């Protein structure tokens, strides 16, 4: 077996982050040669033998029970998301890989109806690998107006939000605190890998980002596990300036591996006004593209010339 595998790598990373004082141990021994807790210290805290825990980290044991995993999770001070991730990794290690050719993800008609129903706010539907399966006009204009609106309809051209964030300069400049957003995306990707350990396309995405982005490599090595559920971000939009939105992830009942991402703003806020300007500019641009004619310019209205282009 080559390397410790995902389970062993996760255990090693989490053990390295703990100090003896974090778990109530007094470090009275010689100078520590490793970061974090020693294997024997972690094994003692979890109530398992050192040799058994070592085999887990080395990827040489596939029979860890739920009780043992829970004990190790408590010893590592894992939160609920990290504990679930540990169990998923251990479950994946119990089975031999089953090669399969993944089919392109599809959008159900009900999901398209849902996306149309939230047309008043920027919204995007993401697949399990963070591929953009669909977006409404405002979601496209806010997050990726430099791309073709029809790209998500073709699996071969679908944008991927993780790839865009790390490799697309437009998206890197969009987030005022890019590193915070990147950290959240990587934490969410860790969950995706735990849920789909045999997905070759997901593995290819991780490999591509590891080859092309040193920032991704550094964040991925941290083994952070956290869902992107709700967070406020300041965006520096090239057309309407600063916009602060709360990006919320909503589950889709009949497509559990897909998620609806909506961007909301406080009522009456400058950010809500900025989105209104963006909506109008996008409508004007669409009308002009369909030959309706150039719209009348009103005081305070933004022009339809897009810096994305």
Phi, psi and omega per residue, in radians:
X1 nan 2.326 -3.111
X2 -1.628 1.914 3.081
X3 1.365 3.020 -3.068
X4 -1.352 -0.238 -3.084
X5 1.375 3.052 -3.093
X6 -1.035 -0.708 -3.123
X7 -1.133 -0.863 -3.125
X8 -1.111 -0.698 3.142
X9 -1.111 -0.688 3.121
X10 -1.143 -0.791 3.130
X11 -1.075 -0.762 -3.140
X12 -1.097 -0.756 -3.118
X13 -1.130 -0.721 -3.130
X14 -1.251 -0.630 3.104
X15 -1.136 -0.658 -3.110
X16 -1.172 -0.357 -3.108
X17 -1.490 -0.227 -3.095
X18 -1.625 2.426 3.018
X19 -1.809 2.730 -3.137
X20 -0.939 -0.713 -3.116
X21 -1.180 -0.371 3.113
X22 -1.149 -0.495 -3.073
X23 -2.010 0.303 3.049
X24 1.424 0.346 3.116
X25 -1.761 2.559 3.058
X26 -1.729 2.183 -3.111
X27 -1.557 1.583 -3.097
X28 -1.872 0.039 -3.082
X29 -1.448 -2.975 3.121
X30 -1.154 3.016 -3.128
X31 -0.961 2.283 -3.062
X32 -1.294 2.346 3.137
X33 -1.721 -0.108 -3.135
X34 -2.202 2.652 3.073
X35 -1.308 2.429 3.071
X36 1.376 -2.786 -3.130
X37 -1.296 2.630 2.993
X38 -1.377 2.782 3.128
X39 -1.009 -0.750 -3.085
X40 -1.159 -0.545 3.099
X41 -1.202 -0.767 3.132
X42 -1.139 -0.740 3.125
X43 -1.068 -0.728 3.123
X44 -1.091 -0.760 3.129
X45 -1.106 -0.627 -3.106
X46 -1.477 -0.211 -3.140
X47 1.333 0.519 3.094
X48 -2.145 2.859 -3.139
X49 -1.253 2.664 3.132
X50 -1.099 -0.719 -3.117
X51 -1.124 -0.660 3.140
X52 -1.183 -0.780 3.134
X53 -1.123 -0.669 3.114
X54 -1.064 -0.699 3.120
X55 -1.119 -0.635 3.089
X56 -1.073 -0.822 -3.121
X57 -1.167 -0.523 -3.109
X58 -1.517 -0.013 3.136
X59 1.312 0.395 -3.098
X60 -1.862 0.187 3.114
X61 -2.363 2.254 -3.112
X62 -2.098 0.245 -3.037
X63 -2.024 0.450 -3.102
X64 -1.148 2.270 3.125
X65 -1.383 2.879 3.105
X66 -1.073 -0.623 -3.135
X67 -1.154 -0.739 3.121
X68 -1.143 -0.745 3.135
X69 -1.099 -0.692 3.096
X70 -1.120 -0.674 3.120
X71 -1.137 -0.723 3.108
X72 -1.161 -0.687 3.115
X73 -1.073 -0.721 3.103
X74 -1.134 -0.714 -3.137
X75 -1.136 -0.583 -3.140
X76 -1.492 -0.040 -3.119
X77 1.032 0.708 -3.140
X78 -1.282 2.543 3.015
X79 -1.465 -3.132 -3.049
X80 -1.067 -0.727 -3.137
X81 -1.142 -0.727 3.137
X82 -1.193 -0.641 3.110
X83 -1.109 -0.790 3.099
X84 -1.078 -0.699 3.120
X85 -1.091 -0.720 3.114
X86 -1.045 -0.794 3.136
X87 -1.126 -0.674 3.126
X88 -1.141 -0.731 3.127
X89 -1.123 -0.723 3.127
X90 -1.146 -0.660 3.100
X91 -1.125 -0.701 3.110
X92 -1.167 -0.550 -3.128
X93 -1.260 -0.290 -3.105
X94 -1.397 -0.204 -3.046
X95 -2.108 2.535 3.037
X96 -1.279 2.574 3.132
X97 -1.031 2.491 3.093
X98 -2.039 1.668 -3.111
X99 -1.009 2.413 3.099
X100 -2.715 2.700 3.127
X101 -1.668 1.926 -3.106
X102 -1.209 2.482 3.076
X103 -1.544 2.616 3.078
X104 -1.042 2.426 3.108
X105 -1.192 2.527 -3.120
X106 -2.108 2.704 3.120
X107 -1.757 2.152 3.119
X108 -1.227 2.665 3.126
X109 -1.013 -0.653 3.141
X110 -1.115 -0.593 3.122
X111 -1.236 -0.657 3.059
X112 -1.098 -0.673 3.089
X113 -1.103 -0.713 3.131
X114 -1.117 -0.741 3.133
X115 -1.106 -0.689 3.108
X116 -1.173 -0.563 -3.105
X117 -1.232 -0.429 3.137
X118 -1.801 0.597 -3.058
X119 -1.117 -0.305 -3.105
X120 -1.344 -0.190 3.127
X121 -2.255 2.688 3.065
X122 -1.080 2.305 -3.100
X123 -2.568 2.532 -3.127
X124 -2.436 2.463 3.010
X125 -1.831 2.138 3.137
X126 -1.910 2.518 3.051
X127 -1.512 -3.047 -3.028
X128 -1.207 -0.336 3.100
X129 -1.782 0.263 -3.068
X130 1.170 0.389 2.968
X131 -1.210 2.498 3.068
X132 -1.423 1.897 3.132
X133 -1.493 -0.468 3.099
X134 -2.991 2.739 2.993
X135 -2.594 2.666 3.045
X136 -1.490 3.042 -3.031
X137 -1.053 -0.700 -3.094
X138 -1.293 -0.633 3.076
X139 -1.105 -0.728 3.091
X140 -1.112 -0.800 -3.106
X141 -1.141 -0.608 -3.105
X142 -1.334 -0.764 -2.950
X143 -1.770 -0.450 -3.040
X144 -2.743 0.865 -3.116
X145 -1.134 -0.238 3.119
X146 -1.425 -0.126 3.114
X147 -1.758 2.841 3.114
X148 -1.253 2.302 -3.113
X149 -1.041 -0.521 -3.067
X150 -1.486 -0.077 -3.071
X151 -0.944 -0.723 -3.123
X152 -1.076 -0.349 -3.103
X153 -1.266 -0.329 -3.123
X154 -1.919 1.971 -3.110
X155 -0.951 -0.504 -3.118
X156 -1.320 -0.328 -3.094
X157 -2.039 0.089 -3.053
X158 -1.030 2.277 3.013
X159 -1.187 2.693 3.067
X160 -2.169 2.152 -3.030
X161 -1.083 -0.653 3.119
X162 -1.175 -0.781 3.121
X163 -1.098 -0.737 3.130
X164 -1.073 -0.753 -3.067
X165 -1.106 -0.646 -3.069
X166 -1.657 -0.425 -3.007
X167 -2.068 -0.187 -3.100
X168 -1.800 1.983 -3.122
X169 -0.997 -0.586 3.129
X170 -1.044 -0.774 -3.094
X171 -1.314 -0.547 3.092
X172 -1.147 -0.644 3.133
X173 -1.344 -0.323 -3.074
X174 -1.183 -0.686 -3.058
X175 -1.588 2.144 3.114
X176 -1.075 -0.707 3.070
X177 -1.944 1.345 -3.046
X178 -1.096 -0.687 -3.074
X179 -1.104 -0.650 3.122
X180 -1.115 -0.760 3.113
X181 -1.142 -0.723 -3.141
X182 -1.086 -0.717 3.129
X183 -1.084 -0.694 3.132
X184 -1.161 -0.719 -3.140
X185 -1.136 -0.720 3.131
X186 -1.155 -0.704 3.085
X187 -1.058 -0.651 3.119
X188 -1.258 -0.640 3.093
X189 -1.107 -0.614 3.091
X190 -1.035 -0.721 3.104
X191 -1.122 -0.735 3.141
X192 -1.070 -0.720 3.125
X193 -1.161 -0.660 3.098
X194 -1.129 -0.620 3.141
X195 -1.371 -0.492 -3.064
X196 -2.286 1.118 -3.043
X197 -1.163 -0.300 -3.084
X198 -1.846 0.202 -3.100
X199 -1.402 1.905 -3.085
X200 -1.189 -0.560 -3.139
X201 -1.231 -0.613 3.067
X202 -1.175 -0.708 3.094
X203 -1.100 -0.676 3.102
X204 -1.115 -0.682 3.111
X205 -1.091 -0.810 3.122
X206 -1.087 -0.713 3.125
X207 -1.131 -0.734 3.126
X208 -1.099 -0.799 3.138
X209 -1.132 -0.629 3.122
X210 -1.166 -0.578 -3.137
X211 -1.349 -0.569 -2.961
X212 -1.832 -0.258 -3.049
X213 -2.288 1.854 3.056
X214 -1.073 -0.544 3.113
X215 -1.117 -0.708 3.102
X216 -1.115 -0.760 -3.127
X217 -0.989 -0.782 -3.115
X218 -1.129 -0.744 -3.125
X219 -1.260 -0.668 -3.134
X220 -1.125 -0.630 -3.126
X221 -1.170 -0.314 -3.129
X222 -1.313 -0.309 3.141
X223 1.021 0.568 3.067
X224 -1.153 2.405 3.106
X225 -2.216 1.971 -3.132
X226 -2.830 2.374 3.124
X227 -1.373 2.603 2.995
X228 -1.514 1.528 -3.072
X229 -1.706 -0.911 3.117
X230 -2.753 2.286 3.125
X231 -2.820 2.562 3.112
X232 -1.647 2.372 3.141
X233 -2.330 2.461 3.029
X234 -1.599 2.126 -3.139
X235 -1.845 2.485 3.058
X236 -1.904 1.498 -3.031
X237 -1.381 2.380 -3.079
X238 -1.199 -0.253 -3.107
X239 -1.828 -0.749 -3.042
X240 -2.014 0.132 3.055
X241 1.411 -2.578 -3.054
X242 -1.286 2.229 3.095
X243 -2.357 2.215 3.060
X244 -1.846 2.089 -3.098
X245 -2.188 2.652 2.973
X246 -1.740 2.018 3.113
X247 -1.565 2.064 -3.105
X248 -2.039 2.379 3.138
X249 -1.761 2.107 -3.129
X250 -1.983 2.336 3.126
X251 -1.322 2.644 3.134
X252 -1.909 2.077 -2.931
X253 -0.994 -0.811 -3.046
X254 -1.636 0.021 3.097
X255 -2.411 1.351 -2.946
X256 -1.146 -0.348 3.135
X257 -1.590 -0.006 3.101
X258 -1.908 2.779 -3.087
X259 -2.472 2.517 3.061
X260 -1.736 2.092 3.115
X261 -1.795 2.101 3.117
X262 -2.048 2.560 -3.135
X263 -2.010 2.005 -3.090
X264 -1.987 2.800 3.098
X265 -2.336 2.678 3.085
X266 -1.109 2.514 -3.140
X267 -1.075 2.333 3.086
X268 1.317 0.131 -3.095
X269 -1.479 2.800 3.035
X270 -0.996 -0.565 3.129
X271 -1.189 -0.637 3.075
X272 -1.126 -0.690 3.103
X273 -1.140 -0.659 3.123
X274 -1.125 -0.696 3.098
X275 -1.161 -0.613 3.083
X276 -1.100 -0.724 3.084
X277 -1.113 -0.718 3.129
X278 -1.130 -0.704 3.112
X279 -1.070 -0.769 -3.126
X280 -1.175 -0.760 3.120
X281 -1.060 -0.709 3.135
X282 -1.155 -0.698 3.108
X283 -1.138 -0.727 3.122
X284 -1.092 -0.725 -3.133
X285 -1.130 -0.738 3.128
X286 -1.112 -0.713 3.129
X287 -1.119 -0.725 3.126
X288 -1.123 -0.684 -3.131
X289 -1.155 -0.480 3.134
X290 -1.607 0.164 3.043
X291 1.381 0.328 3.140
X292 -1.249 -0.437 -3.132
X293 2.010 2.815 -3.130
X294 -1.211 2.290 -3.113
X295 -1.272 2.695 3.087
X296 -1.222 2.358 -3.131
X297 -1.452 2.200 3.123
X298 -1.880 2.652 3.109
X299 -1.000 2.316 3.095
X300 1.449 -0.086 -3.111
X301 -1.507 2.411 3.129
X302 -1.284 2.716 3.087
X303 -1.389 2.923 -3.119
X304 -1.648 0.066 3.066
X305 -1.259 2.175 -3.021
X306 -1.728 2.079 3.030
X307 -1.101 -0.293 3.103
X308 -1.055 -0.607 -2.936
X309 -1.219 nan nan
